């Protein structure tokens, strides 16, 4: 109940309604925070361009796709990446927009199919390479290390979440197989008991038939002898 995406064709685990709503709420909160940080210029430096409608739209595009992050993990990562890159290329302050990439990368590792999880790493590396080539004017060594740590942490935590979920799925599958085996065994036992009961009834019926048949035969013989005697 509550499942809106199945894993049969995508290789992803089922997504419940509560998780889908949680993703939308996360996207709204992160988008609001990112837009406020960008518009307020909290982390901006004088050499950066001033925020405008274009930069605000890029900030929204970098984080808003998180609303469907677990439904389409790799696609969300690919959609979140251009926003920060275009902000860097336009000499705008990136603010909190890279947070969308971090969350999307973690989601692709933790919740995507195996193919999506494998593809997420080269996609991120390509985007990082492009960002380095753009030479961000406001990115310090400390900031780069923090960003790298976030990506590595997302990969480590995402991998752990995936492995734990797959282990739980294996255990659940084994439990279901054991329950199914027990159910079939119980059905076989009931069938054996029913068959044994039916065979016993048939045996008793045959014995009664033989006894009654013999008794009626004796009665017929005795009746005939009595008639002769009379």
Backbone as CSV, one residue per row, in Angstrom:
resi,resn,N_x,N_y,N_z,CA_x,CA_y,CA_z,C_x,C_y,C_z
1,UNK,0.840,-1.196,0.000,0.000,0.000,0.000,0.879,1.252,0.000
2,UNK,0.526,2.256,-0.780,1.279,3.490,-0.787,2.428,3.510,-1.760
3,UNK,2.739,2.400,-2.428,3.830,2.369,-3.372,3.381,3.030,-4.667
4,UNK,4.201,4.009,-5.152,3.841,4.695,-6.381,4.838,4.400,-7.478
5,UNK,5.972,3.797,-7.170,6.947,3.404,-8.174,7.401,2.005,-7.845
6,UNK,7.356,1.118,-8.781,7.776,-0.243,-8.549,9.195,-0.434,-9.011
7,UNK,9.839,-1.502,-8.499,11.227,-1.756,-8.828,11.382,-2.846,-9.863
8,UNK,10.290,-3.351,-10.419,10.367,-4.485,-11.317,11.100,-4.161,-12.601
9,UNK,10.897,-2.941,-13.138,11.495,-2.606,-14.415,12.674,-1.655,-14.288
10,UNK,12.837,-0.973,-13.156,13.879,0.035,-13.013,15.054,-0.433,-12.194
11,UNK,14.889,-1.501,-11.402,15.970,-1.941,-10.533,16.067,-1.123,-9.264
12,UNK,15.141,-0.180,-9.072,15.137,0.639,-7.866,14.123,0.092,-6.875
13,UNK,14.337,0.374,-5.577,13.351,-0.079,-4.591,12.061,0.696,-4.728
14,UNK,10.935,0.130,-4.272,9.659,0.845,-4.347,9.696,2.153,-3.564
15,UNK,9.022,3.162,-4.068,8.966,4.471,-3.424,7.587,4.666,-2.821
16,UNK,7.541,4.876,-1.525,6.257,5.043,-0.845,5.773,6.476,-0.987
17,UNK,4.495,6.659,-0.711,3.922,7.994,-0.777,4.559,8.940,0.224
18,UNK,4.891,8.427,1.408,5.521,9.273,2.423,6.900,9.743,1.958
19,UNK,7.653,8.851,1.325,8.978,9.235,0.828,8.860,10.278,-0.281
20,UNK,7.874,10.105,-1.165,7.680,11.069,-2.242,7.352,12.452,-1.687
21,UNK,6.480,12.508,-0.689,6.134,13.785,-0.062,7.356,14.372,0.637
22,UNK,8.136,13.517,1.296,9.350,13.989,1.960,10.332,14.616,0.989
23,UNK,10.453,14.031,-0.198,11.358,14.593,-1.208,10.878,15.965,-1.673
24,UNK,9.565,16.115,-1.842,9.020,17.409,-2.255,9.275,18.465,-1.185
25,UNK,9.049,18.094,0.079,9.289,19.039,1.179,10.764,19.424,1.231
26,UNK,11.648,18.438,1.086,13.090,18.722,1.078,13.440,19.695,-0.041
27,UNK,12.901,19.460,-1.234,13.194,20.329,-2.368,12.715,21.758,-2.111
28,UNK,11.535,21.894,-1.532,10.994,23.235,-1.258,11.870,23.969,-0.248
29,UNK,12.262,23.265,0.823,13.077,23.904,1.868,14.445,24.295,1.319
30,UNK,15.094,23.369,0.618,16.428,23.654,0.092,16.373,24.756,-0.964
31,UNK,15.340,24.738,-1.808,15.210,25.780,-2.824,15.032,27.152,-2.189
32,UNK,14.180,27.227,-1.186,13.959,28.510,-0.506,15.244,29.013,0.141
33,UNK,15.967,28.115,0.803,17.223,28.509,1.457,18.260,28.939,0.425
34,UNK,18.372,28.182,-0.669,19.372,28.505,-1.689,19.081,29.841,-2.357
35,UNK,17.808,30.098,-2.663,17.435,31.371,-3.291,17.705,32.524,-2.341
36,UNK,17.382,32.341,-1.065,17.620,33.417,-0.092,19.106,33.709,0.050
37,UNK,19.921,32.639,0.163,21.372,32.833,0.296,21.931,33.530,-0.945
38,UNK,21.456,33.114,-2.116,21.967,33.708,-3.342,21.532,35.164,-3.479
39,UNK,20.250,35.429,-3.242,19.741,36.795,-3.400,20.346,37.741,-2.373
40,UNK,20.569,37.229,-1.159,21.132,38.074,-0.106,22.629,38.265,-0.266
41,UNK,23.264,37.448,-1.091,24.714,37.577,-1.282,25.498,37.268,-0.024
42,UNK,25.035,36.266,0.733,25.673,35.940,2.007,27.135,35.561,1.810
43,UNK,27.425,34.749,0.781,28.800,34.295,0.579,29.433,34.914,-0.665
44,UNK,28.843,35.991,-1.150,29.357,36.611,-2.366,30.589,37.467,-2.059
45,UNK,31.410,37.668,-3.084,32.568,38.556,-2.981,32.369,39.683,-3.996
46,UNK,33.026,40.828,-3.774,32.766,41.988,-4.641,32.960,41.724,-6.131
47,UNK,33.862,40.800,-6.489,34.136,40.576,-7.898,33.023,39.793,-8.594
48,UNK,32.167,39.156,-7.816,31.048,38.403,-8.400,30.011,39.341,-9.005
49,UNK,29.302,38.831,-10.014,28.193,39.593,-10.581,27.055,39.648,-9.570
50,UNK,26.288,40.722,-9.621,25.169,40.858,-8.708,24.056,39.883,-9.097
51,UNK,23.308,39.363,-8.129,22.204,38.434,-8.448,21.173,39.105,-9.353
52,UNK,20.668,38.341,-10.294,19.591,38.817,-11.154,18.624,37.668,-11.405
53,UNK,17.638,37.894,-12.263,16.620,36.873,-12.515,17.252,35.602,-13.069
54,UNK,18.210,35.742,-13.975,18.867,34.586,-14.576,19.585,33.746,-13.529
55,UNK,20.318,34.386,-12.640,21.060,33.644,-11.612,20.116,32.996,-10.611
56,UNK,18.989,33.655,-10.324,17.998,33.056,-9.412,17.389,31.813,-10.056
57,UNK,17.078,31.903,-11.350,16.509,30.741,-12.051,17.516,29.582,-12.074
58,UNK,18.798,29.887,-12.266,19.818,28.835,-12.250,19.924,28.197,-10.865
59,UNK,19.793,29.018,-9.837,19.831,28.479,-8.474,18.654,27.544,-8.221
60,UNK,17.470,27.959,-8.672,16.289,27.105,-8.519,16.470,25.808,-9.299
61,UNK,16.994,25.901,-10.519,17.186,24.704,-11.342,18.196,23.743,-10.738
62,UNK,19.082,24.266,-9.898,20.120,23.423,-9.301,19.612,22.593,-8.128
63,UNK,18.486,22.997,-7.540,18.021,22.291,-6.331,16.577,21.812,-6.424
64,UNK,15.737,22.471,-7.198,14.321,22.096,-7.258,14.090,20.674,-7.755
65,UNK,14.905,20.136,-8.676,14.672,18.752,-9.128,14.761,17.705,-8.015
66,UNK,15.250,18.084,-6.843,15.305,17.130,-5.733,13.922,16.630,-5.344
67,UNK,12.880,17.295,-5.827,11.510,16.866,-5.514,11.224,15.466,-6.020
68,UNK,11.946,15.021,-7.048,11.750,13.668,-7.586,13.059,12.879,-7.533
69,UNK,13.876,13.146,-6.559,15.233,12.589,-6.526,15.242,11.071,-6.432
70,UNK,14.323,10.477,-5.679,14.335,9.010,-5.552,13.554,8.321,-6.660
71,UNK,12.702,9.072,-7.343,11.972,8.492,-8.469,12.855,8.416,-9.713
72,UNK,13.723,9.412,-9.925,14.605,9.462,-11.095,15.991,9.931,-10.656
73,UNK,16.744,9.101,-9.935,18.008,9.550,-9.319,19.034,10.095,-10.301
74,UNK,19.361,9.334,-11.335,20.408,9.761,-12.256,19.962,10.971,-13.068
75,UNK,18.709,11.000,-13.484,18.198,12.138,-14.239,18.239,13.413,-13.397
76,UNK,17.905,13.303,-12.118,17.937,14.468,-11.230,19.372,14.975,-11.081
77,UNK,20.334,14.065,-10.951,21.732,14.483,-10.856,22.149,15.238,-12.119
78,UNK,21.781,14.706,-13.270,22.145,15.352,-14.537,21.493,16.722,-14.674
79,UNK,20.276,16.888,-14.168,19.571,18.164,-14.279,20.107,19.185,-13.276
80,UNK,20.550,18.719,-12.109,21.059,19.639,-11.081,22.441,20.186,-11.418
81,UNK,23.217,19.479,-12.206,24.607,19.869,-12.461,24.762,21.174,-13.258
82,UNK,24.002,21.420,-14.316,24.246,22.623,-15.118,24.076,23.931,-14.343
83,UNK,23.176,23.978,-13.363,22.930,25.217,-12.619,24.189,25.796,-12.003
84,UNK,24.879,25.053,-11.113,26.115,25.584,-10.525,27.183,25.905,-11.570
85,UNK,27.289,25.077,-12.608,28.303,25.325,-13.633,28.031,26.643,-14.366
86,UNK,26.775,26.893,-14.708,26.440,28.145,-15.387,26.591,29.346,-14.458
87,UNK,26.344,29.154,-13.171,26.584,30.236,-12.209,28.072,30.587,-12.156
88,UNK,28.907,29.550,-12.157,30.352,29.792,-12.168,30.773,30.478,-13.459
89,UNK,30.236,29.986,-14.584,30.597,30.571,-15.871,30.156,32.031,-15.975
90,UNK,29.046,32.383,-15.332,28.555,33.754,-15.359,29.128,34.623,-14.270
91,UNK,30.057,34.079,-13.488,30.696,34.814,-12.389,29.685,35.261,-11.336
92,UNK,28.699,34.394,-11.128,27.756,34.624,-10.043,28.214,33.840,-8.811
93,UNK,27.656,34.208,-7.662,27.900,33.426,-6.450,27.081,32.133,-6.524
94,UNK,27.731,31.001,-6.305,27.009,29.724,-6.379,26.179,29.485,-5.134
95,UNK,26.524,30.112,-4.025,25.737,29.973,-2.808,25.552,28.525,-2.382
96,UNK,24.290,28.152,-2.153,23.972,26.790,-1.703,23.560,25.888,-2.860
97,UNK,23.710,26.348,-4.092,23.276,25.532,-5.230,24.015,24.193,-5.332
98,UNK,25.321,24.097,-4.956,25.976,22.778,-5.024,25.362,21.739,-4.089
99,UNK,24.580,22.212,-3.111,23.937,21.249,-2.215,22.999,20.334,-2.988
100,UNK,22.359,20.852,-4.031,21.493,20.012,-4.855,22.270,18.892,-5.518
101,UNK,23.494,19.192,-5.982,24.335,18.179,-6.611,24.752,17.128,-5.592
102,UNK,25.117,17.570,-4.394,25.541,16.625,-3.347,24.417,15.659,-3.004
103,UNK,23.221,16.191,-2.774,22.081,15.338,-2.414,21.710,14.423,-3.574
104,UNK,21.734,14.961,-4.800,21.383,14.144,-5.970,22.409,13.033,-6.179
105,UNK,23.689,13.329,-5.961,24.731,12.303,-6.116,24.559,11.206,-5.070
106,UNK,24.319,11.588,-3.820,24.064,10.597,-2.769,22.853,9.738,-3.116
107,UNK,21.795,10.378,-3.614,20.572,9.645,-3.941,20.810,8.652,-5.062
108,UNK,21.592,9.052,-6.081,21.874,8.147,-7.186,22.649,6.922,-6.709
109,UNK,23.547,7.124,-5.762,24.319,5.995,-5.227,23.450,5.113,-4.338
110,UNK,22.645,5.734,-3.470,21.886,4.977,-2.468,20.595,4.390,-3.011
111,UNK,19.917,5.119,-3.921,18.575,4.721,-4.330,18.453,4.376,-5.799
112,UNK,19.459,4.678,-6.597,19.386,4.342,-8.007,19.620,2.861,-8.237
113,UNK,19.350,2.420,-9.451,19.691,1.050,-9.811,21.215,0.918,-9.840
114,UNK,21.698,-0.308,-9.974,23.148,-0.502,-10.026,23.753,0.231,-11.224
115,UNK,23.068,0.219,-12.333,23.564,0.919,-13.514,23.620,2.418,-13.266
116,UNK,22.588,2.966,-12.631,22.560,4.391,-12.334,23.644,4.764,-11.329
117,UNK,23.856,3.912,-10.329,24.886,4.196,-9.331,26.275,4.212,-9.967
118,UNK,26.522,3.269,-10.887,27.824,3.241,-11.559,28.002,4.456,-12.472
119,UNK,26.915,4.879,-13.115,27.007,6.014,-14.041,27.133,7.342,-13.309
120,UNK,26.670,7.411,-12.060,26.681,8.680,-11.335,28.104,9.183,-11.094
121,UNK,29.046,8.276,-10.867,30.418,8.687,-10.566,31.079,9.386,-11.750
122,UNK,31.104,8.793,-12.952,31.710,9.516,-14.071,30.970,10.796,-14.441
123,UNK,29.643,10.824,-14.253,28.894,12.054,-14.530,29.357,13.171,-13.601
124,UNK,29.519,12.845,-12.318,29.983,13.849,-11.359,31.418,14.272,-11.663
125,UNK,32.284,13.309,-11.985,33.675,13.646,-12.292,33.762,14.564,-13.512
126,UNK,32.922,14.323,-14.507,32.896,15.188,-15.681,32.502,16.608,-15.289
127,UNK,31.475,16.728,-14.458,31.026,18.057,-14.030,32.108,18.758,-13.211
128,UNK,32.783,18.024,-12.337,33.863,18.620,-11.542,34.997,19.089,-12.448
129,UNK,35.310,18.301,-13.450,36.367,18.689,-14.388,35.997,19.972,-15.119
130,UNK,34.725,20.078,-15.517,34.269,21.305,-16.192,34.346,22.487,-15.241
131,UNK,33.962,22.273,-13.975,34.013,23.349,-12.989,35.448,23.830,-12.759
132,UNK,36.385,22.897,-12.699,37.791,23.274,-12.529,38.283,24.048,-13.734
133,UNK,37.872,23.624,-14.933,38.289,24.323,-16.153,37.739,25.746,-16.202
134,UNK,36.570,25.960,-15.580,35.980,27.302,-15.558,36.693,28.238,-14.587
135,UNK,37.523,27.698,-13.704,38.305,28.482,-12.737,37.396,29.419,-11.913
136,UNK,36.617,28.864,-10.975,35.755,29.711,-10.141,36.567,30.775,-9.417
137,UNK,36.104,32.000,-9.474,36.871,33.097,-8.895,36.727,33.176,-7.386
138,UNK,35.704,32.552,-6.841,35.472,32.652,-5.397,35.670,31.314,-4.686
139,UNK,36.321,30.353,-5.329,36.504,29.043,-4.711,37.899,28.964,-4.115
140,UNK,37.948,28.813,-2.798,39.222,28.694,-2.106,39.626,27.235,-2.008
141,UNK,40.854,26.999,-1.574,41.311,25.627,-1.377,40.470,24.937,-0.312
142,UNK,40.168,25.681,0.768,39.336,25.103,1.824,37.962,24.730,1.296
143,UNK,37.394,25.624,0.475,36.074,25.335,-0.089,36.097,24.132,-1.005
144,UNK,37.172,23.995,-1.794,37.285,22.842,-2.687,37.401,21.551,-1.893
145,UNK,38.167,21.581,-0.796,38.315,20.386,0.033,36.995,20.004,0.694
146,UNK,36.251,21.021,1.139,34.944,20.749,1.750,34.003,20.135,0.726
147,UNK,34.016,20.683,-0.490,33.164,20.156,-1.548,33.538,18.714,-1.870
148,UNK,34.839,18.456,-1.964,35.304,17.098,-2.241,34.895,16.145,-1.125
149,UNK,35.012,16.612,0.125,34.631,15.777,1.264,33.140,15.453,1.229
150,UNK,32.328,16.417,0.799,30.886,16.172,0.711,30.578,15.107,-0.339
151,UNK,31.261,15.171,-1.477,31.026,14.174,-2.520,31.483,12.793,-2.078
152,UNK,32.669,12.727,-1.467,33.168,11.431,-0.989,32.260,10.884,0.112
153,UNK,31.837,11.775,1.017,30.919,11.348,2.069,29.604,10.856,1.508
154,UNK,29.089,11.552,0.472,27.855,11.103,-0.165,28.009,9.732,-0.784
155,UNK,29.169,9.486,-1.395,29.413,8.173,-2.004,29.514,7.088,-0.939
156,UNK,30.251,7.361,0.148,30.426,6.368,1.214,29.099,6.058,1.894
157,UNK,28.376,7.107,2.289,27.102,6.890,2.984,26.090,6.241,2.040
158,UNK,26.052,6.710,0.801,25.123,6.129,-0.158,25.393,4.659,-0.408
159,UNK,26.668,4.293,-0.506,27.022,2.890,-0.697,26.608,2.057,0.508
160,UNK,26.815,2.598,1.709,26.404,1.877,2.912,24.900,1.679,2.976
161,UNK,24.151,2.724,2.628,22.690,2.615,2.624,22.233,1.573,1.607
162,UNK,22.855,1.591,0.418,22.487,0.623,-0.611,22.763,-0.802,-0.141
163,UNK,23.947,-1.043,0.393,24.301,-2.402,0.826,23.376,-2.885,1.942
164,UNK,23.052,-1.997,2.874,22.149,-2.397,3.959,20.762,-2.705,3.423
165,UNK,20.278,-1.885,2.475,18.959,-2.125,1.910,18.930,-3.432,1.119
166,UNK,19.990,-3.692,0.356,20.036,-4.937,-0.410,20.109,-6.142,0.514
167,UNK,20.854,-6.006,1.633,20.915,-7.104,2.598,19.550,-7.347,3.219
168,UNK,18.852,-6.267,3.569,17.498,-6.407,4.117,16.566,-7.060,3.103
169,UNK,16.738,-6.682,1.824,15.894,-7.268,0.780,16.160,-8.757,0.647
170,UNK,17.430,-9.163,0.747,17.770,-10.590,0.668,17.161,-11.342,1.848
171,UNK,17.287,-10.756,3.037,16.711,-11.407,4.223,15.193,-11.508,4.108
172,UNK,14.569,-10.442,3.640,13.121,-10.475,3.467,12.717,-11.532,2.453
173,UNK,13.483,-11.622,1.365,13.186,-12.630,0.345,13.334,-14.040,0.908
174,UNK,14.393,-14.251,1.709,14.581,-15.564,2.317,13.441,-15.893,3.280
175,UNK,13.024,-14.903,4.076,11.903,-15.125,4.995,10.629,-15.463,4.226
176,UNK,10.407,-14.767,3.118,9.220,-15.048,2.309,9.280,-16.449,1.712
177,UNK,10.481,-16.852,1.267,10.619,-18.206,0.722,10.371,-19.251,1.792
178,UNK,10.870,-18.998,3.015,10.634,-19.941,4.104,9.150,-20.024,4.447
179,UNK,8.486,-18.863,4.468,7.044,-18.870,4.743,6.285,-19.609,3.649
180,UNK,6.676,-19.383,2.398,6.026,-20.064,1.285,6.256,-21.570,1.364
181,UNK,7.503,-21.960,1.721,7.804,-23.378,1.856,6.996,-24.004,2.980
182,UNK,6.891,-23.286,4.109,6.093,-23.794,5.224,4.622,-23.909,4.843
183,UNK,4.115,-22.917,4.080,2.723,-22.968,3.647,2.468,-24.164,2.738
184,UNK,3.399,-24.375,1.787,3.234,-25.521,0.888,3.342,-26.834,1.643
185,UNK,4.252,-26.885,2.626,4.391,-28.104,3.426,3.107,-28.377,4.196
186,UNK,2.520,-27.315,4.756,1.260,-27.476,5.486,0.151,-27.958,4.551
187,UNK,0.122,-27.410,3.318,-0.882,-27.856,2.353,-0.684,-29.325,1.993
188,UNK,0.562,-29.756,1.828,0.836,-31.159,1.535,0.398,-32.058,2.684
189,UNK,0.653,-31.601,3.913,0.241,-32.383,5.084,-1.275,-32.499,5.145
190,UNK,-1.961,-31.377,4.840,-3.427,-31.422,4.835,-3.942,-32.356,3.741
191,UNK,-3.288,-32.302,2.572,-3.699,-33.191,1.486,-3.468,-34.651,1.854
192,UNK,-2.310,-34.934,2.481,-2.045,-36.315,2.907,-3.075,-36.772,3.920
193,UNK,-3.382,-35.895,4.892,-4.367,-36.257,5.917,-5.738,-36.475,5.291
194,UNK,-6.110,-35.587,4.346,-7.405,-35.738,3.681,-7.454,-37.027,2.863
195,UNK,-6.335,-37.330,2.164,-6.289,-38.549,1.366,-6.351,-39.786,2.248
196,UNK,-5.644,-39.739,3.384,-5.665,-40.872,4.307,-7.064,-41.081,4.882
197,UNK,-7.744,-39.974,5.204,-9.112,-40.078,5.722,-10.051,-40.677,4.677
198,UNK,-9.894,-40.199,3.421,-10.742,-40.727,2.351,-10.484,-42.215,2.126
199,UNK,-9.214,-42.627,2.159,-8.882,-44.042,1.978,-9.433,-44.884,3.115
200,UNK,-9.381,-44.362,4.332,-9.913,-45.090,5.470,-11.429,-45.240,5.350
201,UNK,-12.107,-44.183,4.930,-13.551,-44.259,4.740,-13.903,-45.271,3.649
202,UNK,-13.110,-45.282,2.576,-13.355,-46.228,1.493,-13.156,-47.660,1.970
203,UNK,-12.128,-47.879,2.785,-11.875,-49.224,3.318,-13.032,-49.678,4.193
204,UNK,-13.495,-48.767,5.080,-14.617,-49.121,5.963,-15.870,-49.402,5.137
205,UNK,-16.089,-48.589,4.103,-17.261,-48.797,3.246,-17.206,-50.155,2.570
206,UNK,-16.042,-50.542,2.070,-15.900,-51.846,1.420,-16.146,-52.980,2.408
207,UNK,-15.603,-52.847,3.622,-15.812,-53.880,4.630,-17.291,-53.996,4.984
208,UNK,-17.948,-52.857,5.154,-19.379,-52.889,5.447,-20.156,-53.522,4.293
209,UNK,-19.744,-53.187,3.077,-20.410,-53.765,1.909,-20.260,-55.277,1.901
210,UNK,-19.039,-55.757,2.198,-18.817,-57.203,2.223,-19.627,-57.870,3.333
211,UNK,-19.625,-57.277,4.526,-20.355,-57.853,5.652,-21.851,-57.885,5.371
212,UNK,-22.386,-56.738,4.909,-23.813,-56.681,4.623,-24.194,-57.621,3.484
213,UNK,-23.318,-57.664,2.446,-23.602,-58.566,1.338,-23.650,-60.016,1.794
214,UNK,-22.681,-60.390,2.663,-22.678,-61.757,3.193,-23.921,-62.010,4.042
215,UNK,-24.300,-61.049,4.866,-25.477,-61.211,5.728,-26.747,-61.367,4.895
216,UNK,-26.893,-60.546,3.859,-28.082,-60.673,2.994,-28.094,-62.023,2.268
217,UNK,-26.920,-62.497,1.861,-26.866,-63.810,1.195,-27.334,-64.907,2.140
218,UNK,-26.884,-64.860,3.393,-27.307,-65.848,4.386,-28.812,-65.766,4.612
219,UNK,-29.300,-64.498,4.690,-30.733,-64.327,4.904,-31.542,-64.940,3.752
220,UNK,-31.067,-64.753,2.516,-31.776,-65.311,1.354,-31.779,-66.832,1.408
221,UNK,-30.606,-67.417,1.745,-30.515,-68.881,1.835,-31.448,-69.402,2.926
222,UNK,-31.405,-68.758,4.078,-32.256,-69.199,5.193,-33.737,-69.050,4.837
223,UNK,-34.068,-67.975,4.140,-35.474,-67.792,3.753,-35.926,-68.893,2.786
224,UNK,-35.037,-69.271,1.869,-35.379,-70.324,0.934,-35.530,-71.674,1.634
225,UNK,-34.636,-71.932,2.595,-34.728,-73.207,3.345,-36.009,-73.220,4.179
226,UNK,-36.347,-72.116,4.755,-37.567,-72.051,5.554,-38.786,-72.302,4.706
227,UNK,-38.776,-71.739,3.491,-39.912,-71.940,2.586,-40.048,-73.417,2.244
228,UNK,-38.932,-74.112,1.997,-38.962,-75.523,1.680,-39.502,-76.351,2.861
229,UNK,-39.039,-75.969,4.046,-39.475,-76.702,5.234,-40.985,-76.524,5.471
230,UNK,-41.461,-75.274,5.257,-42.891,-75.033,5.431,-43.697,-75.805,4.384
